[in-house]
């Protein structure tokens, strides 16, 4: 698979059972053989976002197989981007692997995706 290009990507969103009106956005937990093999690791990055917000990220290659993702919209700049919903980071950046970034990027129109 070719390396990711630097650029702006839309994150796939998964509806959560949260009653607070927030939406957890990030890695799809469904195992699809043609798209990903193996199990999701602990610490997989997710975003905690308001349901009504559109979430786009800028992906920058940091060297090797690592990428940095950061929010592109000013409204989203204060959102938390972290490793899990109980341990959110205090900034909006996180280092992830190429596979994790590719899996988070919206590949098209799917159920439970923000449009």
N, CA, C and O atoms as a GROMACS GRO file, in nm:
protein
  460
    1UNK      N    1   0.084  -0.119   0.000
    1UNK     CA    2   0.000   0.000   0.000
    1UNK      C    3   0.088   0.125   0.000
    1UNK      O    4   0.187   0.132   0.073
    2UNK      N    5   0.053   0.221  -0.081
    2UNK     CA    6   0.132   0.343  -0.093
    2UNK      C    7   0.124   0.426   0.035
    2UNK      O    8   0.023   0.422   0.106
    3UNK      N    9   0.230   0.502   0.064
    3UNK     CA   10   0.226   0.589   0.183
    3UNK      C   11   0.116   0.693   0.169
    3UNK      O   12   0.078   0.730   0.058
    4UNK      N   13   0.066   0.740   0.281
    4UNK     CA   14  -0.032   0.848   0.279
    4UNK      C   15   0.034   0.977   0.234
    4UNK      O   16   0.149   1.004   0.268
    5UNK      N   17  -0.040   1.055   0.159
    5UNK     CA   18   0.007   1.188   0.121
    5UNK      C   19  -0.030   1.286   0.232
    5UNK      O   20  -0.130   1.267   0.301
    6UNK      N   21   0.052   1.392   0.249
    6UNK     CA   22   0.011   1.499   0.339
    6UNK      C   23  -0.115   1.562   0.283
    6UNK      O   24  -0.129   1.576   0.161
    7UNK      N   25  -0.207   1.600   0.370
    7UNK     CA   26  -0.329   1.662   0.320
    7UNK      C   27  -0.441   1.661   0.422
    7UNK      O   28  -0.421   1.624   0.538
    8UNK      N   29  -0.559   1.701   0.378
    8UNK     CA   30  -0.677   1.711   0.463
    8UNK      C   31  -0.764   1.588   0.440
    8UNK      O   32  -0.792   1.551   0.326
    9UNK      N   33  -0.807   1.527   0.550
    9UNK     CA   34  -0.891   1.408   0.541
    9UNK      C   35  -1.010   1.421   0.634
    9UNK      O   36  -1.007   1.495   0.733
   10UNK      N   37  -1.117   1.348   0.601
   10UNK     CA   38  -1.236   1.346   0.685
   10UNK      C   39  -1.233   1.218   0.768
   10UNK      O   40  -1.202   1.111   0.716
   11UNK      N   41  -1.264   1.231   0.897
   11UNK     CA   42  -1.259   1.117   0.988
   11UNK      C   43  -1.392   1.044   0.989
   11UNK      O   44  -1.498   1.107   0.997
   12UNK      N   45  -1.387   0.913   0.982
   12UNK     CA   46  -1.507   0.831   0.994
   12UNK      C   47  -1.562   0.843   1.135
   12UNK      O   48  -1.486   0.841   1.232
   13UNK      N   49  -1.693   0.854   1.147
   13UNK     CA   50  -1.754   0.866   1.280
   13UNK      C   51  -1.837   0.743   1.312
   13UNK      O   52  -1.903   0.687   1.224
   14UNK      N   53  -1.834   0.703   1.438
   14UNK     CA   54  -1.911   0.589   1.486
   14UNK      C   55  -2.006   0.638   1.594
   14UNK      O   56  -1.963   0.702   1.690
   15UNK      N   57  -2.134   0.609   1.578
   15UNK     CA   58  -2.229   0.650   1.680
   15UNK      C   59  -2.199   0.576   1.809
   15UNK      O   60  -2.173   0.455   1.807
   16UNK      N   61  -2.202   0.646   1.920
   16UNK     CA   62  -2.174   0.584   2.049
   16UNK      C   63  -2.302   0.577   2.131
   16UNK      O   64  -2.405   0.633   2.093
   17UNK      N   65  -2.295   0.510   2.242
   17UNK     CA   66  -2.408   0.501   2.333
   17UNK      C   67  -2.409   0.618   2.431
   17UNK      O   68  -2.489   0.619   2.525
   18UNK      N   69  -2.323   0.714   2.410
   18UNK     CA   70  -2.312   0.827   2.500
   18UNK      C   71  -2.444   0.902   2.511
   18UNK      O   72  -2.512   0.925   2.410
   19UNK      N   73  -2.482   0.939   2.632
   19UNK     CA   74  -2.605   1.013   2.654
   19UNK      C   75  -2.576   1.163   2.666
   19UNK      O   76  -2.668   1.242   2.687
   20UNK      N   77  -2.451   1.202   2.653
   20UNK     CA   78  -2.414   1.342   2.674
   20UNK      C   79  -2.422   1.425   2.546
   20UNK      O   80  -2.394   1.544   2.548
   21UNK      N   81  -2.460   1.362   2.435
   21UNK     CA   82  -2.465   1.435   2.310
   21UNK      C   83  -2.331   1.440   2.239
   21UNK      O   84  -2.318   1.509   2.138
   22UNK      N   85  -2.232   1.370   2.292
   22UNK     CA   86  -2.101   1.364   2.228
   22UNK      C   87  -2.093   1.242   2.137
   22UNK      O   88  -2.169   1.146   2.153
   23UNK      N   89  -2.002   1.247   2.045
   23UNK     CA   90  -1.982   1.140   1.949
   23UNK      C   91  -1.835   1.100   1.950
   23UNK      O   92  -1.747   1.186   1.936
   24UNK      N   93  -1.809   0.972   1.966
   24UNK     CA   94  -1.672   0.925   1.958
   24UNK      C   95  -1.638   0.897   1.813
   24UNK      O   96  -1.708   0.820   1.746
   25UNK      N   97  -1.533   0.958   1.765
   25UNK     CA   98  -1.496   0.951   1.624
   25UNK      C   99  -1.356   0.894   1.615
   25UNK      O  100  -1.265   0.940   1.684
   26UNK      N  101  -1.338   0.792   1.531
   26UNK     CA  102  -1.203   0.737   1.520
   26UNK      C  103  -1.200   0.604   1.450
   26UNK      O  104  -1.264   0.586   1.346
   27UNK      N  105  -1.124   0.511   1.506
   27UNK     CA  106  -1.101   0.383   1.443
   27UNK      C  107  -1.228   0.300   1.443
   27UNK      O  108  -1.294   0.286   1.546
   28UNK      N  109  -1.263   0.243   1.327
   28UNK     CA  110  -1.378   0.155   1.316
   28UNK      C  111  -1.343   0.022   1.379
   28UNK      O  112  -1.242  -0.039   1.344
   29UNK      N  113  -1.425  -0.026   1.472
   29UNK     CA  114  -1.394  -0.149   1.543
   29UNK      C  115  -1.435  -0.274   1.466
   29UNK      O  116  -1.401  -0.385   1.508
   30UNK      N  117  -1.506  -0.259   1.355
   30UNK     CA  118  -1.546  -0.376   1.277
   30UNK      C  119  -1.423  -0.430   1.203
   30UNK      O  120  -1.346  -0.354   1.145
   31UNK      N  121  -1.407  -0.560   1.206
   31UNK     CA  122  -1.294  -0.622   1.136
   31UNK      C  123  -1.338  -0.656   0.994
   31UNK      O  124  -1.422  -0.743   0.973
   32UNK      N  125  -1.280  -0.587   0.896
   32UNK     CA  126  -1.308  -0.617   0.756
   32UNK      C  127  -1.180  -0.668   0.694
   32UNK      O  128  -1.080  -0.596   0.686
   33UNK      N  129  -1.182  -0.792   0.652
   33UNK     CA  130  -1.061  -0.859   0.606
   33UNK      C  131  -0.991  -0.782   0.494
   33UNK      O  132  -0.869  -0.774   0.488
   34UNK      N  133  -1.073  -0.725   0.404
   34UNK     CA  134  -1.013  -0.657   0.289
   34UNK      C  135  -0.954  -0.522   0.325
   34UNK      O  136  -0.877  -0.466   0.247
   35UNK      N  137  -0.987  -0.468   0.442
   35UNK     CA  138  -0.938  -0.336   0.479
   35UNK      C  139  -0.836  -0.338   0.592
   35UNK      O  140  -0.750  -0.250   0.599
   36UNK      N  141  -0.844  -0.436   0.680
   36UNK     CA  142  -0.753  -0.439   0.794
   36UNK      C  143  -0.743  -0.580   0.847
   36UNK      O  144  -0.842  -0.653   0.848
   37UNK      N  145  -0.626  -0.618   0.890
   37UNK     CA  146  -0.609  -0.750   0.951
   37UNK      C  147  -0.561  -0.731   1.094
   37UNK      O  148  -0.499  -0.630   1.126
   38UNK      N  149  -0.588  -0.828   1.178
   38UNK     CA  150  -0.544  -0.821   1.317
   38UNK      C  151  -0.644  -0.748   1.403
   38UNK      O  152  -0.747  -0.700   1.356
   39UNK      N  153  -0.612  -0.739   1.531
   39UNK     CA  154  -0.702  -0.677   1.627
   39UNK      C  155  -0.660  -0.533   1.655
   39UNK      O  156  -0.543  -0.498   1.640
   40UNK      N  157  -0.755  -0.452   1.695
   40UNK     CA  158  -0.723  -0.315   1.734
   40UNK      C  159  -0.643  -0.316   1.863
   40UNK      O  160  -0.671  -0.393   1.954
   41UNK      N  161  -0.544  -0.230   1.870
   41UNK     CA  162  -0.459  -0.223   1.988
   41UNK      C  163  -0.520  -0.132   2.093
   41UNK      O  164  -0.597  -0.041   2.061
   42UNK      N  165  -0.485  -0.158   2.218
   42UNK     CA  166  -0.523  -0.065   2.324
   42UNK      C  167  -0.452   0.067   2.296
   42UNK      O  168  -0.337   0.068   2.254
   43UNK      N  169  -0.521   0.176   2.318
   43UNK     CA  170  -0.462   0.307   2.290
   43UNK      C  171  -0.492   0.359   2.152
   43UNK      O  172  -0.436   0.461   2.110
   44UNK      N  173  -0.580   0.290   2.078
   44UNK     CA  174  -0.619   0.338   1.947
   44UNK      C  175  -0.678   0.478   1.959
   44UNK      O  176  -0.763   0.501   2.045
   45UNK      N  177  -0.634   0.573   1.875
   45UNK     CA  178  -0.678   0.712   1.893
   45UNK      C  179  -0.824   0.732   1.854
   45UNK      O  180  -0.870   0.679   1.753
   46UNK      N  181  -0.895   0.811   1.933
   46UNK     CA  182  -1.030   0.852   1.901
   46UNK      C  183  -1.043   1.001   1.932
   46UNK      O  184  -0.957   1.059   1.998
   47UNK      N  185  -1.151   1.060   1.886
   47UNK     CA  186  -1.179   1.200   1.916
   47UNK      C  187  -1.313   1.206   1.987
   47UNK      O  188  -1.406   1.134   1.951
   48UNK      N  189  -1.323   1.291   2.086
   48UNK     CA  190  -1.451   1.319   2.151
   48UNK      C  191  -1.503   1.450   2.095
   48UNK      O  192  -1.442   1.555   2.118
   49UNK      N  193  -1.614   1.447   2.023
   49UNK     CA  194  -1.662   1.565   1.953
   49UNK      C  195  -1.812   1.580   1.971
   49UNK      O  196  -1.884   1.483   1.994
   50UNK      N  197  -1.859   1.704   1.959
   50UNK     CA  198  -2.002   1.729   1.957
   50UNK      C  199  -2.062   1.668   1.830
   50UNK      O  200  -1.998   1.669   1.725
   51UNK      N  201  -2.182   1.615   1.841
   51UNK     CA  202  -2.245   1.549   1.727
   51UNK      C  203  -2.260   1.642   1.606
   51UNK      O  204  -2.249   1.598   1.492
   52UNK      N  205  -2.286   1.770   1.632
   52UNK     CA  206  -2.315   1.859   1.520
   52UNK      C  207  -2.189   1.911   1.451
   52UNK      O  208  -2.200   1.982   1.350
   53UNK      N  209  -2.072   1.879   1.501
   53UNK     CA  210  -1.948   1.931   1.441
   53UNK      C  211  -1.898   1.838   1.330
   53UNK      O  212  -1.903   1.716   1.342
   54UNK      N  213  -1.850   1.899   1.224
   54UNK     CA  214  -1.782   1.824   1.119
   54UNK      C  215  -1.636   1.817   1.157
   54UNK      O  216  -1.576   1.918   1.192
   55UNK      N  217  -1.577   1.699   1.150
   55UNK     CA  218  -1.439   1.684   1.195
   55UNK      C  219  -1.350   1.650   1.076
   55UNK      O  220  -1.365   1.546   1.012
   56UNK      N  221  -1.257   1.740   1.048
   56UNK     CA  222  -1.156   1.714   0.946
   56UNK      C  223  -1.020   1.727   1.012
   56UNK      O  224  -1.002   1.806   1.104
   57UNK      N  225  -0.924   1.650   0.963
   57UNK     CA  226  -0.790   1.656   1.019
   57UNK      C  227  -0.689   1.677   0.907
   57UNK      O  228  -0.712   1.639   0.792
   58UNK      N  229  -0.578   1.737   0.943
   58UNK     CA  230  -0.464   1.747   0.852
   58UNK      C  231  -0.365   1.639   0.891
   58UNK      O  232  -0.331   1.626   1.008
   59UNK      N  233  -0.320   1.562   0.793
   59UNK     CA  234  -0.224   1.455   0.817
   59UNK      C  235  -0.088   1.500   0.767
   59UNK      O  236  -0.074   1.542   0.652
   60UNK      N  237   0.014   1.491   0.853
   60UNK     CA  238   0.151   1.525   0.815
   60UNK      C  239   0.241   1.406   0.845
   60UNK      O  240   0.239   1.352   0.956
   61UNK      N  241   0.320   1.365   0.746
   61UNK     CA  242   0.415   1.256   0.767
   61UNK      C  243   0.529   1.308   0.852
   61UNK      O  244   0.589   1.411   0.821
   62UNK      N  245   0.560   1.236   0.962
   62UNK     CA  246   0.662   1.281   1.055
   62UNK      C  247   0.793   1.203   1.041
   62UNK      O  248   0.888   1.227   1.116
   63UNK      N  249   0.797   1.112   0.946
   63UNK     CA  250   0.916   1.030   0.930
   63UNK      C  251   0.887   0.886   0.965
   63UNK      O  252   0.808   0.857   1.055
   64UNK      N  253   0.951   0.795   0.894
   64UNK     CA  254   0.925   0.654   0.920
   64UNK      C  255   0.781   0.621   0.888
   64UNK      O  256   0.730   0.658   0.782
   65UNK      N  257   0.716   0.550   0.979
   65UNK     CA  258   0.577   0.511   0.958
   65UNK      C  259   0.483   0.591   1.047
   65UNK      O  260   0.371   0.548   1.073
   66UNK      N  261   0.528   0.707   1.095
   66UNK     CA  262   0.448   0.788   1.188
   66UNK      C  263   0.391   0.911   1.120
   66UNK      O  264   0.454   0.972   1.033
   67UNK      N  265   0.270   0.946   1.162
   67UNK     CA  266   0.200   1.062   1.109
   67UNK      C  267   0.146   1.144   1.223
   67UNK      O  268   0.119   1.092   1.332
   68UNK      N  269   0.130   1.275   1.199
   68UNK     CA  270   0.064   1.360   1.297
   68UNK      C  271  -0.069   1.405   1.238
   68UNK      O  272  -0.078   1.444   1.122
   69UNK      N  273  -0.174   1.399   1.322
   69UNK     CA  274  -0.306   1.444   1.280
   69UNK      C  275  -0.343   1.564   1.365
   69UNK      O  276  -0.331   1.558   1.487
   70UNK      N  277  -0.389   1.673   1.303
   70UNK     CA  278  -0.437   1.787   1.381
   70UNK      C  279  -0.562   1.844   1.316
   70UNK      O  280  -0.580   1.833   1.194
   71UNK      N  281  -0.647   1.905   1.397
   71UNK     CA  282  -0.773   1.958   1.348
   71UNK      C  283  -0.749   2.075   1.255
   71UNK      O  284  -0.657   2.153   1.276
   72UNK      N  285  -0.833   2.088   1.152
   72UNK     CA  286  -0.817   2.195   1.055
   72UNK      C  287  -0.913   2.311   1.079
   72UNK      O  288  -0.881   2.424   1.044
   73UNK      N  289  -1.029   2.286   1.138
   73UNK     CA  290  -1.126   2.394   1.157
   73UNK      C  291  -1.104   2.464   1.290
   73UNK      O  292  -1.071   2.401   1.390
   74UNK      N  293  -1.122   2.595   1.290
   74UNK     CA  294  -1.102   2.674   1.411
   74UNK      C  295  -1.198   2.631   1.521
   74UNK      O  296  -1.162   2.630   1.639
   75UNK      N  297  -1.322   2.596   1.482
   75UNK     CA  298  -1.422   2.557   1.582
   75UNK      C  299  -1.381   2.429   1.654
   75UNK      O  300  -1.418   2.408   1.770
   76UNK      N  301  -1.306   2.345   1.586
   76UNK     CA  302  -1.269   2.216   1.644
   76UNK      C  303  -1.137   2.221   1.719
   76UNK      O  304  -1.096   2.121   1.778
   77UNK      N  305  -1.070   2.335   1.718
   77UNK     CA  306  -0.933   2.339   1.772
   77UNK      C  307  -0.928   2.311   1.921
   77UNK      O  308  -0.823   2.271   1.972
   78UNK      N  309  -1.039   2.330   1.992
   78UNK     CA  310  -1.039   2.302   2.134
   78UNK      C  311  -1.082   2.162   2.169
   78UNK      O  312  -1.085   2.125   2.287
   79UNK      N  313  -1.116   2.082   2.069
   79UNK     CA  314  -1.162   1.947   2.097
   79UNK      C  315  -1.048   1.861   2.148
   79UNK      O  316  -0.931   1.885   2.117
   80UNK      N  317  -1.083   1.762   2.226
   80UNK     CA  318  -0.983   1.669   2.278
   80UNK      C  319  -0.957   1.557   2.180
   80UNK      O  320  -1.050   1.503   2.119
   81UNK      N  321  -0.832   1.523   2.164
   81UNK     CA  322  -0.791   1.413   2.076
   81UNK      C  323  -0.703   1.325   2.160
   81UNK      O  324  -0.595   1.368   2.201
   82UNK      N  325  -0.745   1.203   2.188
   82UNK     CA  326  -0.668   1.124   2.283
   82UNK      C  327  -0.669   0.977   2.254
   82UNK      O  328  -0.712   0.933   2.148
   83UNK      N  329  -0.619   0.901   2.350
   83UNK     CA  330  -0.601   0.758   2.333
   83UNK      C  331  -0.727   0.678   2.364
   83UNK      O  332  -0.752   0.576   2.301
   84UNK      N  333  -0.806   0.722   2.457
   84UNK     CA  334  -0.933   0.656   2.485
   84UNK      C  335  -1.024   0.755   2.555
   84UNK      O  336  -0.980   0.860   2.600
   85UNK      N  337  -1.153   0.721   2.564
   85UNK     CA  338  -1.250   0.818   2.612
   85UNK      C  339  -1.232   0.853   2.758
   85UNK      O  340  -1.284   0.955   2.804
   86UNK      N  341  -1.159   0.769   2.834
   86UNK     CA  342  -1.138   0.796   2.977
   86UNK      C  343  -1.004   0.864   3.004
   86UNK      O  344  -0.976   0.901   3.118
   87UNK      N  345  -0.922   0.880   2.901
   87UNK     CA  346  -0.789   0.936   2.920
   87UNK      C  347  -0.757   1.030   2.804
   87UNK      O  348  -0.661   1.007   2.730
   88UNK      N  349  -0.836   1.135   2.789
   88UNK     CA  350  -0.817   1.227   2.677
   88UNK      C  351  -0.699   1.320   2.702
   88UNK      O  352  -0.675   1.364   2.814
   89UNK      N  353  -0.628   1.348   2.597
   89UNK     CA  354  -0.514   1.439   2.606
   89UNK      C  355  -0.566   1.582   2.617
   89UNK      O  356  -0.682   1.609   2.587
   90UNK      N  357  -0.479   1.674   2.661
   90UNK     CA  358  -0.519   1.814   2.678
   90UNK      C  359  -0.488   1.899   2.556
   90UNK      O  360  -0.498   2.021   2.560
   91UNK      N  361  -0.449   1.833   2.446
   91UNK     CA  362  -0.427   1.908   2.323
   91UNK      C  363  -0.499   1.838   2.209
   91UNK      O  364  -0.571   1.741   2.230
   92UNK      N  365  -0.480   1.887   2.089
   92UNK     CA  366  -0.554   1.830   1.976
   92UNK      C  367  -0.463   1.758   1.877
   92UNK      O  368  -0.495   1.752   1.758
   93UNK      N  369  -0.351   1.704   1.924
   93UNK     CA  370  -0.260   1.633   1.835
   93UNK      C  371  -0.224   1.498   1.896
   93UNK      O  372  -0.221   1.483   2.018
   94UNK      N  373  -0.197   1.402   1.811
   94UNK     CA  374  -0.156   1.270   1.858
   94UNK      C  375  -0.074   1.204   1.747
   94UNK      O  376  -0.102   1.224   1.629
   95UNK      N  377   0.024   1.126   1.786
   95UNK     CA  378   0.102   1.052   1.689
   95UNK      C  379   0.041   0.914   1.673
   95UNK      O  380   0.014   0.846   1.772
   96UNK      N  381   0.020   0.871   1.549
   96UNK     CA  382  -0.041   0.742   1.522
   96UNK      C  383   0.035   0.675   1.408
   96UNK      O  384   0.114   0.740   1.338
   97UNK      N  385   0.012   0.547   1.390
   97UNK     CA  386   0.080   0.476   1.280
   97UNK      C  387   0.003   0.495   1.150
   97UNK      O  388  -0.112   0.537   1.150
   98UNK      N  389   0.068   0.464   1.040
   98UNK     CA  390   0.008   0.475   0.908
   98UNK      C  391  -0.121   0.393   0.899
   98UNK      O  392  -0.221   0.441   0.847
   99UNK      N  393  -0.118   0.269   0.950
   99UNK     CA  394  -0.237   0.184   0.945
   99UNK      C  395  -0.353   0.246   1.021
   99UNK      O  396  -0.467   0.241   0.975
  100UNK      N  397  -0.325   0.303   1.138
  100UNK     CA  398  -0.431   0.364   1.217
  100UNK      C  399  -0.490   0.486   1.147
  100UNK      O  400  -0.611   0.508   1.149
  101UNK      N  401  -0.403   0.566   1.084
  101UNK     CA  402  -0.452   0.683   1.010
  101UNK      C  403  -0.539   0.638   0.893
  101UNK      O  404  -0.648   0.692   0.873
  102UNK      N  405  -0.490   0.540   0.816
  102UNK     CA  406  -0.565   0.494   0.700
  102UNK      C  407  -0.701   0.440   0.740
  102UNK      O  408  -0.801   0.461   0.671
  103UNK      N  409  -0.706   0.370   0.853
  103UNK     CA  410  -0.832   0.311   0.897
  103UNK      C  411  -0.928   0.420   0.944
  103UNK      O  412  -1.049   0.403   0.931
  104UNK      N  413  -0.879   0.529   0.998
  104UNK     CA  414  -0.964   0.636   1.048
  104UNK      C  415  -1.019   0.724   0.936
  104UNK      O  416  -1.125   0.784   0.951
  105UNK      N  417  -0.947   0.731   0.826
  105UNK     CA  418  -0.990   0.818   0.717
  105UNK      C  419  -1.116   0.762   0.653
  105UNK      O  420  -1.125   0.642   0.624
  106UNK      N  421  -1.211   0.847   0.631
  106UNK     CA  422  -1.336   0.806   0.566
  106UNK      C  423  -1.308   0.764   0.423
  106UNK      O  424  -1.258   0.843   0.343
  107UNK      N  425  -1.341   0.639   0.391
  107UNK     CA  426  -1.316   0.587   0.257
  107UNK      C  427  -1.434   0.608   0.162
  107UNK      O  428  -1.429   0.562   0.048
  108UNK      N  429  -1.535   0.674   0.206
  108UNK     CA  430  -1.652   0.696   0.121
  108UNK      C  431  -1.777   0.708   0.204
  108UNK      O  432  -1.770   0.740   0.322
  109UNK      N  433  -1.889   0.682   0.145
  109UNK     CA  434  -2.016   0.693   0.216
  109UNK      C  435  -2.049   0.561   0.283
  109UNK      O  436  -2.080   0.462   0.216
  110UNK      N  437  -2.043   0.559   0.415
  110UNK     CA  438  -2.076   0.441   0.493
  110UNK      C  439  -2.183   0.478   0.594
  110UNK      O  440  -2.206   0.596   0.621
  111UNK      N  441  -2.248   0.378   0.650
  111UNK     CA  442  -2.342   0.404   0.758
  111UNK      C  443  -2.265   0.466   0.875
  111UNK      O  444  -2.148   0.436   0.896
  112UNK      N  445  -2.332   0.551   0.949
  112UNK     CA  446  -2.276   0.615   1.068
  112UNK      C  447  -2.164   0.713   1.037
  112UNK      O  448  -2.086   0.747   1.126
  113UNK      N  449  -2.153   0.758   0.913
  113UNK     CA  450  -2.053   0.859   0.879
  113UNK      C  451  -2.118   0.996   0.875
  113UNK      O  452  -2.231   1.011   0.828
  114UNK      N  453  -2.047   1.094   0.925
  114UNK     CA  454  -2.093   1.232   0.908
  114UNK      C  455  -2.072   1.271   0.762
  114UNK      O  456  -1.971   1.236   0.702
  115UNK      N  457  -2.166   1.344   0.707
  115UNK     CA  458  -2.152   1.392   0.569
  115UNK      C  459  -2.125   1.542   0.571
  115UNK      O  460  -2.110   1.603   0.465
   0.00000   0.00000   0.00000
